[in-house]
Amino acid sequence: MFETIKRVLKGFFMGTLFGIFLLGIFFQLLIVLPVILVLDRIIGPKPIRMQRVIRILVSLWLSLLSGGGLLKARAIKGKPMDGPCVIVSNHPGLFDVLFLIRDVPRMSVMVKRSLAAKLPLSPVFSSAGYVLSPDFEQRGPFQCLEEAKGKVLSGYRFMIFPEATRSPKEGLGRFNPGAFLLARLSNVPVQPLLIRNDPPFLPREDKWYFPPSGISNLTIEFWEPIAPPGPGKEREFAGDLEARYKKALGLVPNKNTDPKTGKGNEIERTSSI
């Protein structure tokens, strides 16, 4: 009973944080964006300007998230490589990308178009040099790929979640080959990073208004960069990296999972990490 009450109270606080997040969006749209657009016109466009502002605002918001006993980041293990690369990661919780935006400088990201549609953030994303995901109507995947390639060739790290959405609770979704095609076409390394979230904080199945009663701890671990796959090897590369993540997370395919199709995405936990 006490745990339920605690989760409900944390849910109210989470709602307050979403309200603060919304205020931050309006601050960026009404104050920050006009200033940056003027600077872009006078000096020339530089996405790093908006990225710096976003990193400051995200850092402040995440400090509230931690201070409220919701989600706290531990010390980062490893470090992002110098220079352009394609960063890929598992995606266990709703706010993973915010920690990466805060902690990895000079990084562009693939943003869900649905997020830009729900929140009036398209101008901010554009100013920051972020790339919207395809909608298969006005923007196809190849157009997005070319735009992302342009960011990489301009010297940016480019971040993509190869699962394309949040991981199943205490699991891992299938890796899509798009990120690895981008690395090959840009001729840059792939840097995997592993996110551990214990206990899981707002995975795909959970409601934001009923978070865990205890504080969740998030750890980011950068792995050594890997050379991009050869032509036609992107899907194989994705499968091999997915298997490596499953091993690191202590996950193995369920015996009922079809080894060819991967259907039945259930997983079993093993003690080996």
N, C-alpha and C positions, 0 to 999 in steps of 0.2 A: 504494500500500500504506500509506504513512505517513498519507495523508488518511483512509483507511478507519479506521485505528487511532484517529486523532484524533476522528473522528465517533462511534466506539464509546465512547470515554472521555467525550465530551460527553453521550452518551446515558445513561451511568451517573450523571453529575452531574444531568442532567435528571430522572432517577428520584428522586434525593435531594431535589431541589426539590419534586417532587410530594409526597414524604413530609412535607416542611416545610409545604407548603400544607395537607395534611390535618391536621397538628397545629394550624395556625391555625384551621381549621374547628372543631375541638373546643374550642379556647380561646374562640372566639366563642359556641359553644353552651353551654358549662359555666360560663363566668365572665362574659363581656360581656353576653350576652342576659338572664340573670336580673337583673343590675343595671339594665339599660335598661328591662326590664318593670316593675320597682319604680318607677323614675323616671316612667315613662309613667302608672302608676296614681296616683302622688302629684301630679305636676305637669301631666300631660296628655301624650298621645302626640305625639312629634315625630320623624319619620323621619330628620331631619338628625343625630340623636345616633348612630344606628347607621352612617349614611353616613360620619361622621367617623372612626369606628373602622375601618371597612372601608378607607377611603382611606389611613390610617396603615399598616395591615397590608399592603395591596397595594403601597404604596410601598416598604416594607422588602423584600418578596418580589421585586419588580422590580429592586431594587438588587442582589440576589443573582444574578438572571438576567443582569444586565449585567456584574457582577463576574466571573462564570464564563465570559465571552466568548461568550455565546449571543445575546442580543438587547439592543440599546442604542437608546434614543430620542434623536433629535437635537432641537434647539430647535424649539418649536412655531411655525408660521407663522400669522399672523392671531390672532384671539381669539374665544372664544364670545360671542355677543350677550348683553347684559344682559336679564334677564327671561325669561318662559316662551317656549318655542319647541319645535319638533320637530327634533331633530338626526338626520341620516341620514349613513351612511358606507358605503363599500365595506368588505370584510371579508377581507383577504388572509391573515391568520394567526390562530392559536388564541388569542393573548393580547391582541389589539387592544383588546377591551373593558376590560381591566384598566388600560391606559394612559389610556383615556378616563375611567374611574371615578376614577383618581388625579388627573387634570389638570382635570376639569370639575366644579366644585362645584355643589351643589344640583341634582343630576340623578337622575332615575328612569330605569330601563332595562327593556326587555322581555327577560325571562330564559326560556330554553328550559325547558319543564317536565321534559324528560328529564334535565336537569342537576340539578334539585331532587329527582328520583327517585333518581338514582345517588348523590348526596351528600345528607346530612341537613341541607340548607340552607334548606328552606322557611320555618322560623321566622325565620331571619336575613333572608331576602329580604323577608318580610312586614314585619318591624320597620324595614327600610331604605326601605320604600315602593316596592319594585320590583314589577313586574307579571309574573305567569307567563303564558307563551304558552298558547293554547287547546289542549285535549286532545281536543275534539270529543265528549267524553262528559259530564264534569261541568261543563266550562267551554267555552262556544262563543266564536267570534271577536267577536261583538257584546258579550258580557259583558266580555271583555278590553279591547275598544275603549272601553267606558264607564268602566272602571276607569282606563285610561290617560288618558282625557279629564279625569277627576277630578284626577289628579296635575297635569296641565298647568294646569287652572283654579285649582289651589292655589298656583301660582307656580313650579312645577318645570320645568326643561328635561326633555324626554323623548327618550331615545335608542333608535332602532330601526335595525337593519341591514335595508334593504329587500330584500336578496338572501335573507334568512331563514336562511342558513347561510354557511359560509366560501366565498370566491370560488374558482373553479377556479385551478389553479396558473398564475400570470402571466396571469390572465384576469379576467373579470367575469361574474357570474350575472345573470339577468333580475331587474329591479326589480319588486317587488310594489307595488300602489297603496295598501296599508293605512296606511302611515305618512302618506301625503299626504291620505288621508281623515281621519285623526286631526287633522292640521293644519287642514283646512277646518272640521271640526266644532268645533274649539276656537278657531277664528279667530285663530291665531297663525302667525308666519312659519315657514318651513322653513329650517334652516341646514345646508347640506351641508358635510361635511368629507371631505378626501381623505387616505387613508393609503397611503404608499409603504413597501414593505418589501423591502430589497435586501441580500442575496438573500432570496427568500421564506423565512420561518421558520414551519415547521409549517403549510403550507396543507392543504387537505382531503385531498390525495393522499399526504402524507408521514406517516411513523411518528414518534411523539414520541421513540422511543429511538434514532433515527438522524438527528440534526439536522445542519445544514450544518457543515463543518469551520471555516469562518471566521465572524466575528461578523456578525450581521445588523443592519442599521441601519433604524430605523423613524422615519418623519417624518409628523407630523400637520399638515395645512394646513386651516385654517378658511376657508371661502368666505363671501362676503357673503350674508346672509339673503335669502330669496325669499318674496314674498307667497304665501299658500296658493292652491291651484287653486280654480276655480269649481266649482259643482255639476256632477257628471258628467264632470269633466275630470281626475279623479285618474289614470286609466290613461295618458292622453296626457302628463300631467305627469311620470309615472314614466318613460315612454319617452324623453322629452326629456332628463331628468336623467341617465338611464342613458347616453345618447349623449354627453352632456357629460363624464361620467366616462371613457368609452372614449377620447374625444379627449385628455383630460388624461393618461391612462395610455399613450397611444400605441398604442391597439388599434383595429382595424377589423373588421367582420364578415367571416368567411370567405366566399369566393365561393359555397361550397356551402350556406351558411345560407339557409333559407327566410325571405324578408323578412316574410312574414305571420305565421308561427308561431314564428320564432326558433329552430326546431329545428336541431340540428347545431351546438351552442353553441361550435364551434371559433372561434378568433380568430387574426388575424395581427397581428404587431407592425409598427408604422410609426414612422418617426423623428420625426414631427410630434407635439409636445406642447403 
